[in-house]
């Protein structure tokens, strides 16, 4: 299982400065070379120690066990945030 891309990312405005909400589309590569798009909603919350917590919700469930998919998508989102690629 691999996350190929997360695109169409839209930031939703929040009055809380340490929380950022987004929606987007994740493109997953499942075993057997199947590609599956999934709509997602995620939140990045900055803690008082500088840690960034990623909360993820699937608006469309993938046809794969949820725990490995969530770990992979959260890691990809954290990588995008570190690179400054989120709006």
Protein Blocks (a to p, Z undefined) as FASTA:
>chain_A
ZZfbdchiacdddfbfkbccdddddddddehiiacdddddddddddfkopacdddddfbd
cdbdfklmmmmmmmmmmmmmmnopaZZ
